[in-house]
Amino acid sequence: MTPSSMKLSAINPYLLLVLWALPIVLSQTINQSLMAHDEGYYAIQARYILETGDWITLQWGGGISFDRTIGIQWLIALCYTFFGVHETSVRLPSMLAYLASTLLTFRMGEILLGLGIGWLGAIIFSITPIVVQYAGLGTQDMVLVMLELLAAWSLLESRIQGRRSLLFLTGVMFGWGFLIKGFMIIPATIAFLPALWVGGFINSNAIEVTDESRLAQFRLTQFEKWSSIKWSSIDWIAMLWVGLGGMIGLLPAIGWLWAATQQYGWGALQTLVGKVFFLNQQEFHSVGPLYYFWNIPVNAFPWGIIGLIGLALCIWNPRYKTSYRWLLLGYPILLFTELNIFRTKTAYYPLQLLPWIAIWSAVALSHCSEYYLKDRRSQLLGQLSLGIFGLALILLTAGILLFLKVIPVELDVIRSVATVITILSIGWLIPLILWLTRSGFSQSEFISRWLWSIFLGPWLALTFMGLSGLWGDYAVSLNNGVESPTVQAILSNETINFIAPPSQDVDPQKDYILFIFKTPHLGQHLTSIEQLPARSYAWIAPKIPTSDRTFATIRGWRLIQHEG
């Protein structure tokens, strides 16, 4: 066992990773209020699937829309079936995908660059901020990450185990990716093709791997073989397995689209295709061409920056040679390029890159650790500890100033934000303390403790963010209002209609989605009070005048009984 593996015990590493990651995601998924866009949207569509028994139509608010595929809605509807209609069921697919993605990152890092880097990469991925946020959101994105990782994992395992049939799973995963994310799976598929060609379709004699030493031998011998491989040597059987998997994987989406066109005509397919062109004509937030160059480092802090160091090491340091360079380097770099070309840019599109950034970050940390193991007089870790300490002092000062309200920030959650900053900063004071007391530990013990000290602060801070509701509880006042005894007495026993004009401001539209989800017995979706039957109940949008009896007012929406 190497020190860079952080002294993995005899306990199964997969179990350890689940125990590490589970509290993070559970903290923000236990019946906390949904984010209206897009989480609430998928939650409502899944609910209509369950209540109507119509597994083809995407509907909400009395209308239908085929502007996206139906995969995540099916998964949420299945969770409703087994666990009931509530927020935790909405988020369960993403939560499980996050845990699976953490384990897959470990295994792929282990295959590509060794056990220690696989372990570090999985830890880093599990505490990457935007990953944690989307692990607790019932959207398509974390499930898409898992499917892409499964495709990459099956490619690697097919060569290691000498089982080309595993490439069938690679094809299936990209087919399922279309069901989850629609045409947005195409950039990932294109970026994956070079790695698949070199790693899956070029003949090579696979070596069965049984331990770490043979895995290292596999990486070296395969690189030597493929450096002189003839490109005409195509493994047609492997290509057949991938093609068959792709066709099988696409069957659910093809079946759904066929049923939709049978029921609604070609307009359903045209809407789905048109959404891609619509998005490519938009510039959300006026982000500009450099958006991902700063957005990824911010949302993946600090691993987005550390990952660049690891990327440079993977490119130029011979120690990190691997026969799967097109997977480790080519796939994420090509995908990053495609995402930059696509005009619409969002914070969550790069989630697909973060497992690879985590592995690159692991390379950087492992490389720095090795310097100290080779020469205890090396000051590199001390300099890193001092830099982390300086950052921690800045964060701690900011946290204290926020607590004391010296910094004039008007936020309802300012105390929770200050607590998160303080927790992170205190955690990042520890690496320097360990460095200064390193003489009391062996080299391997010091490295293990030092690495854990870097990870502990983010783990505690992200877990607290979930527990405090900063991430996970996005409509507290709405939830509290709906859960009041007066409102619950009506919602539990009455059918509730909705009165909302066709066009609304953004915030009322978001609340509209959440009120639909929180209302057990849904009535009609109307545009004026005059359309309401006498003695019926309704939620009415803000600014709609009424003289009817009002039982509750929540964020401008009123629960009324129409007198007729």
Helices and strands as residue ranges (DSSP letters): G 3-5, H 13-26, I 36-40, H 41-52, E 59-60, E 63-64, H 71-83, H 87-113, H 115-126, H 129-135, H 141-161, G 164-166, H 167-181, G 182-184, H 185-200, H 212-226, H 236-264, H 267-280, G 284-286, H 291-299, H 303-316, G 318-320, H 325-325, I 326-330, H 331-341, G 349-353, H 354-374, H 380-403, H 414-427, H 430-436, G 438-440, H 443-468, H 476-482, H 485-491, E 496-499, H 506-518, E 522-526, G 529-531, E 537-540, E 549-554, E 557-561
